[in-house]
Amino acid sequence: MLYEDSGRWLSMDMEEFLSMRLSLLRGGMQVRDVSVANPDYTMQEIQVMAISSRPVEIDMRVSKPFSERSVRLSEDTPPMGPPSAPLQKIAISESKADQRVEKAFYDTDLLASEAMSSLYRSGVTVSQLTRALSVGALGTGRRRRLVPTRWAITAVDSTLSDALVRRIKGYSELGEFLVFRRETPGNLFVGILAPSTWRYEWGRGLVPREHMESLGERTRRS
């Protein structure tokens, strides 16, 4: 699932990441939103594939060759391979659904927000939740909808963040300053927790490599 698991991309070199993502071939088809609540065979295959706990082999039949136009690079979406070709038929190999996600998939009385929070607490990753939400696998009955990937990412992040903030607000105040760091290829993330009531500030900027190494050394000593 590495191709779609954004949480694991941070540890990859940029060349390896681009090579992986740009090798993807995509088939496209038009689907009526209302069909998600009562999916046909093709939509069912797509939903089963999205909630699978392991990679599946896919057999796609397209109506014309994949375009050789330049690949798509955008700040809003992960790198994509060649533009998608019209999809005629799709078949997937035997798959094994994540039982936690599968239970939410068949529970048509469970709100999408409640499903996401519950699944996240049980260990389902953000990437899995985004895939499930984007193909209409979560939500109540006929209100299930296909969700563009970018919107699905925002919806999952917002829902989970709001739930976590509500929990954090119930914690007692810290009695000391705490500094956390995470380093990935080309990036250094630093989090500072201060004794205070709940509030936060988020900053982002470009740091020269020599400064980043110096900051990393100082956080290790603190």
Backbone hydrogen bonds in HBPLUS format (Angstrom, degrees):
<---DONOR---> <-ACCEPTOR-->    atom                        ^
c    i                          cat <-CA-CA->   ^        H-A-AA   ^      H-
h    n   atom  resd res      DA  || num        DHA   H-A  angle D-A-AA Bond
n    s   type  num  typ     dist DA aas  dist angle  dist       angle   num
A0004-GLU N   A0001-MET O   3.05 MM   3  5.74 151.4  2.14 118.9 126.1     1
A0005-ASP N   A0001-MET O   2.99 MM   4  5.95 121.4  2.34 145.8 161.3     2
A0005-ASP N   A0002-LEU O   3.36 MM   3  4.95 145.7  2.48  91.4 101.0     3
A0008-ARG N   A0005-ASP O   3.08 MM   3  5.83 159.9  2.12 121.7 126.9     4
A0009-TRP N   A0006-SER O   3.18 MM   3  5.19 152.5  2.26 101.2 109.4     5
A0012-MET N   A0009-TRP O   3.00 MM   3  5.33 165.9  2.02 116.9 121.2     6
A0017-PHE N   A0013-ASP O   2.93 MM   4  6.16 161.5  1.97 156.8 162.7     7
A0018-LEU N   A0014-MET O   2.90 MM   4  6.10 170.2  1.90 158.1 159.7     8
A0019-SER N   A0015-GLU O   2.97 MM   4  6.04 162.5  2.00 146.6 152.0     9
A0020-MET N   A0016-GLU O   3.04 MM   4  6.18 155.5  2.11 145.3 151.5    10
A0021-ARG N   A0017-PHE O   2.97 MM   4  6.23 174.2  1.97 160.0 160.3    11
A0022-LEU N   A0018-LEU O   2.87 MM   4  5.79 163.1  1.90 152.5 157.5    12
A0023-SER N   A0020-MET O   3.30 MM   3  5.52 154.3  2.37 103.1 110.7    13
A0024-LEU N   A0021-ARG O   3.29 MM   3  5.75 167.6  2.31 112.4 115.7    14
A0085-ALA N   A0026-ARG O   3.07 MM  59  6.66 146.7  2.19 153.5 155.9    15
A0028-GLY N   A0085-ALA O   2.83 MM  57  5.82 162.0  1.86 143.8 147.6    16
A0087-LEU N   A0028-GLY O   2.70 MM  59  5.20 161.3  1.73 155.5 150.8    17
A0035-SER N   A0032-ARG O   2.91 MM   3  5.52 153.6  1.98 118.3 126.5    18
A0036-VAL N   A0033-ASP O   3.18 MM   3  5.91 168.3  2.20 120.3 123.7    19
A0044-GLN N   A0040-ASP O   2.92 MM   4  6.11 155.8  1.98 154.8 162.4    20
A0045-GLU N   A0041-TYR O   2.96 MM   4  6.25 153.0  2.04 149.4 156.4    21
A0046-ILE N   A0042-THR O   3.08 MM   4  6.40 153.6  2.15 146.6 153.4    22
A0047-GLN N   A0043-MET O   2.95 MM   4  6.21 158.2  2.00 149.5 155.2    23
A0048-VAL N   A0044-GLN O   2.86 MM   4  6.05 163.8  1.89 153.5 157.9    24
A0049-MET N   A0045-GLU O   2.98 MM   4  6.09 157.0  2.03 143.3 149.8    25
A0050-ALA N   A0046-ILE O   3.01 MM   4  6.21 147.5  2.11 141.4 150.2    26
A0051-ILE N   A0047-GLN O   3.14 MM   4  6.44 144.0  2.28 148.8 156.7    27
A0052-SER N   A0049-MET O   3.39 MM   3  5.26 162.8  2.42  99.9 104.4    28
A0098-ASP N   A0051-ILE O   3.06 MM  47  6.26 170.2  2.07 162.7 160.3    29
A0053-SER N   A0096-LYS O   2.78 MM  43  5.94 178.9  1.78 156.3 155.9    30
A0093-SER N   A0057-GLU O   2.85 MM  36  5.20 151.4  1.94 150.6 155.9    31
A0059-ASP N   A0091-ALA O   2.76 MM  32  5.15 170.0  1.77 165.9 168.0    32
A0091-ALA N   A0059-ASP O   2.98 MM  32  5.15 143.9  2.11 139.4 149.9    33
A0061-ARG N   A0089-LYS O   2.90 MM  28  5.12 159.0  1.94 156.1 154.0    34
A0088-GLN N   A0061-ARG O   2.68 MM  27  5.44 164.6  1.71 158.9 161.4    35
A0089-LYS N   A0061-ARG O   3.23 MM  28  5.12 154.6  2.30 135.8 139.6    36
A0063-SER N   A0086-PRO O   2.96 MM  23  5.66 152.2  2.04 145.9 154.8    37
A0080-MET N   A0072-ARG O   3.26 MM   8  5.39 167.2  2.28 152.9 155.8    38
A0101-VAL N   A0098-ASP O   3.04 MM   3  5.43 113.9  2.50 108.0 122.7    39
A0102-GLU N   A0098-ASP O   2.78 MM   4  5.94 162.6  1.81 161.5 167.3    40
A0103-LYS N   A0099-GLN O   2.99 MM   4  6.03 151.5  2.07 139.2 145.0    41
A0104-ALA N   A0100-ARG O   3.39 MM   4  6.72 155.8  2.46 139.7 145.0    42
A0105-PHE N   A0101-VAL O   2.84 MM   4  6.08 147.9  1.94 147.7 158.1    43
A0106-TYR N   A0102-GLU O   3.08 MM   4  6.37 151.2  2.16 149.4 154.4    44
A0107-ASP N   A0104-ALA O   3.24 MM   3  4.99 143.5  2.38  92.5 103.0    45
A0110-LEU N   A0107-ASP O   3.38 MM   3  5.72 168.5  2.39 111.5 114.3    46
A0141-GLY N   A0108-THR O   2.80 MM  33  4.71 142.9  1.93 119.8 130.9    47
A0115-ALA N   A0111-LEU O   2.91 MM   4  6.14 156.6  1.96 152.7 160.1    48
A0116-MET N   A0112-ALA O   2.90 MM   4  6.12 161.6  1.93 152.7 157.0    49
A0117-SER N   A0113-SER O   3.12 MM   4  6.30 167.0  2.14 146.9 150.1    50
A0118-SER N   A0114-GLU O   3.00 MM   4  6.07 165.5  2.02 148.5 152.9    51
A0119-LEU N   A0115-ALA O   2.88 MM   4  5.94 164.5  1.91 151.7 156.5    52
A0120-TYR N   A0116-MET O   2.93 MM   4  5.99 157.8  1.98 147.7 154.0    53
A0121-ARG N   A0117-SER O   3.09 MM   4  6.29 158.0  2.14 145.0 150.5    54
A0122-SER N   A0118-SER O   3.14 MM   4  6.39 134.9  2.35 137.4 149.4    55
A0122-SER N   A0119-LEU O   3.09 MM   3  5.02 127.6  2.37  92.1 106.4    56
A0124-VAL N   A0119-LEU O   3.01 MM   5  5.43 160.3  2.05 152.1 145.7    57
A0123-GLY N   A0120-TYR O   3.06 MM   3  5.23 161.4  2.09 106.5 112.1    58
A0129-LEU N   A0125-THR O   3.10 MM   4  6.45 159.5  2.15 149.8 155.3    59
A0130-THR N   A0126-VAL O   2.92 MM   4  6.14 156.5  1.98 150.8 157.2    60
A0131-ARG N   A0127-SER O   3.06 MM   4  6.30 162.1  2.09 150.2 154.2    61
A0132-ALA N   A0128-GLN O   3.00 MM   4  6.24 166.7  2.02 152.0 155.6    62
A0133-LEU N   A0129-LEU O   2.93 MM   4  6.07 164.2  1.95 152.0 156.2    63
A0134-SER N   A0130-THR O   2.95 MM   4  6.03 156.8  2.00 147.9 154.5    64
A0135-VAL N   A0131-ARG O   3.29 MM   4  6.52 142.5  2.44 148.0 155.2    65
A0137-ALA N   A0132-ALA O   2.90 MM   5  5.08 159.9  1.94 164.7 158.5    66
A0136-GLY N   A0133-LEU O   3.17 MM   3  5.23 164.2  2.20 108.9 111.6    67
A0147-VAL N   A0134-SER O   3.07 MM  13  4.37 163.4  2.09 115.9 121.3    68
A0143-ARG N   A0140-THR O   2.86 MM   3  5.61 145.1  1.98 147.4 156.6    69
A0144-ARG N   A0141-GLY O   3.34 MM   3  6.17 165.5  2.36 120.6 122.4    70
A0151-TRP N   A0148-PRO O   2.97 MM   3  5.36 115.9  2.39 108.8 124.1    71
A0152-ALA N   A0148-PRO O   2.86 MM   4  6.10 156.1  1.91 157.3 165.3    72
A0153-ILE N   A0149-THR O   2.91 MM   4  6.17 158.3  1.96 156.2 160.6    73
A0154-THR N   A0150-ARG O   3.17 MM   4  6.42 162.1  2.20 143.8 148.3    74
A0155-ALA N   A0151-TRP O   2.83 MM   4  6.03 161.0  1.87 151.5 157.0    75
A0156-VAL N   A0152-ALA O   2.96 MM   4  6.11 165.7  1.98 152.1 155.2    76
A0157-ASP N   A0153-ILE O   2.97 MM   4  6.11 170.0  1.98 152.5 155.8    77
A0158-SER N   A0154-THR O   2.88 MM   4  5.94 163.8  1.90 150.7 155.6    78
A0159-THR N   A0155-ALA O   2.97 MM   4  6.02 165.9  1.99 147.1 151.4    79
A0160-LEU N   A0156-VAL O   3.02 MM   4  6.10 173.8  2.02 156.1 158.0    80
A0161-SER N   A0157-ASP O   2.88 MM   4  5.86 158.2  1.93 145.5 152.7    81
A0162-ASP N   A0158-SER O   2.96 MM   4  6.02 165.2  1.98 149.3 153.3    82
A0163-ALA N   A0159-THR O   3.20 MM   4  6.40 157.0  2.26 142.4 148.5    83
A0164-LEU N   A0160-LEU O   2.96 MM   4  6.20 155.6  2.02 149.2 155.9    84
A0165-VAL N   A0161-SER O   2.86 MM   4  6.07 158.9  1.91 154.7 160.4    85
A0166-ARG N   A0162-ASP O   3.07 MM   4  6.26 159.1  2.11 146.1 151.3    86
A0167-ARG N   A0163-ALA O   3.25 MM   4  6.51 148.6  2.35 138.6 146.4    87
A0168-ILE N   A0164-LEU O   2.86 MM   4  6.13 158.7  1.90 151.6 157.9    88
A0169-LYS N   A0165-VAL O   2.98 MM   4  6.16 155.4  2.04 154.1 158.8    89
A0170-GLY N   A0167-ARG O   3.09 MM   3  5.56 153.7  2.16 110.3 118.3    90
A0171-TYR N   A0168-ILE O   2.90 MM   3  5.39 166.5  1.92 118.9 123.4    91
A0178-LEU N   A0193-LEU O   2.94 MM  15  5.05 159.8  1.98 143.0 148.9    92
A0193-LEU N   A0178-LEU O   2.79 MM  15  5.05 167.6  1.81 154.3 158.6    93
A0180-PHE N   A0191-GLY O   2.76 MM  11  4.98 163.8  1.78 153.3 158.3    94
A0191-GLY N   A0180-PHE O   2.75 MM  11  4.98 165.7  1.77 145.6 150.5    95
A0182-ARG N   A0189-PHE O   2.82 MM   7  5.07 147.6  1.92 146.6 152.1    96
A0189-PHE N   A0182-ARG O   2.78 MM   7  5.07 172.3  1.79 155.8 158.3    97
A0184-THR N   A0187-ASN O   3.03 MM   3  5.16 161.3  2.07 137.2 143.2    98
A0187-ASN N   A0184-THR O   2.89 MM   3  5.16 173.9  1.89 135.6 135.4    99
A0211-HIS N   A0208-PRO O   2.99 MM   3  5.32 122.2  2.33 106.4 121.1   100
A0212-MET N   A0208-PRO O   2.91 MM   4  6.19 155.2  1.97 156.1 164.3   101
A0213-GLU N   A0209-ARG O   2.90 MM   4  6.18 157.3  1.96 154.2 159.3   102
A0214-SER N   A0210-GLU O   3.11 MM   4  6.25 151.1  2.19 134.9 142.8   103
A0215-LEU N   A0211-HIS O   2.82 MM   4  6.05 160.2  1.85 151.1 156.3   104
A0216-GLY N   A0212-MET O   2.87 MM   4  6.03 155.4  1.93 144.8 152.1   105
A0217-GLU N   A0213-GLU O   2.99 MM   4  6.20 148.9  2.09 140.7 148.7   106
A0218-ARG N   A0214-SER O   3.00 MM   4  6.30 153.6  2.08 146.5 153.5   107
A0219-THR N   A0215-LEU O   2.98 MM   4  6.24 158.4  2.03 152.3 157.4   108
A0220-ARG N   A0216-GLY O   3.13 MM   4  6.30 145.2  2.25 139.1 148.1   109
A0221-ARG N   A0217-GLU O   3.17 MM   4  6.44 142.1  2.32 140.6 150.1   110
A0221-ARG N   A0218-ARG O   3.16 MM   3  5.16 123.9  2.49  92.6 106.6   111
A0222-SER N   A0218-ARG O   3.02 MM   4  6.25 134.5  2.23 142.1 154.6   112
